[in-house]
Amino acid sequence: MDAPEHSHDNKKHIALTVNGQSLEADVDPRVTLAEFLREDLDLTGTKVGCNRGECGSCTVILDGMAVYSCTTLAVEAEGKEVLTIEGLGDGKELHPLQQAFIEHDALQCGYCTPGMLLSIEALLRQNPQPTYDDVRRAIDGNLCRCGSYLNIIDAALDASVKMAPKMAGKGRG
């Protein structure tokens, strides 16, 4: 008996917003959001470390929540808004979190950095004035093999203070 052929006819049509841009695509239902972002959209800032939801390097923001894109299917992003590291800044100047990471030497090899930044950004959208423990909890699922955790937390707290005036009277979103 012949092996069954894999059909590409089972693709699902999705519409979503990525980094502020509305787009539509046909995706295989088994494709992860990380694969879709990296391979279909060429947004390679989303890193894939463990590919099983343990390291956090693939973290993106999906409808305001930090999620592991390696364990989220692309079809689950249907109708939702995705923010990747490429969309964090405006392209002209660094986002305050990115600047704080530089100022506090919060990145070494840089592999975990996109996921760390997006986990912290998701926190700051919910809680613009986090405590040390709030930041620790927010990055709890993000592993840094270089051990920069203290500098990362310091950078997050510094950025939250610098971003506070911009957030006065505004909801983050």
Secondary structure, 3 states (H helix, E strand, C coil): CCCCCCCCCCCEEEEEEECCEEEEEEECCCCEHHHHHHHHCCCCCCCCCCCCCCCCCCEEEECCEEEECCCCEHHHHCCCEEECHHHCCCCCCCCHHHHHHHHCCCCCCCCCHHHHHHHHHHHHHHCCCCCHHHHHHHCCCCCCCCCCHHHHHHHHHHHHHHHHHHHCCCCCC
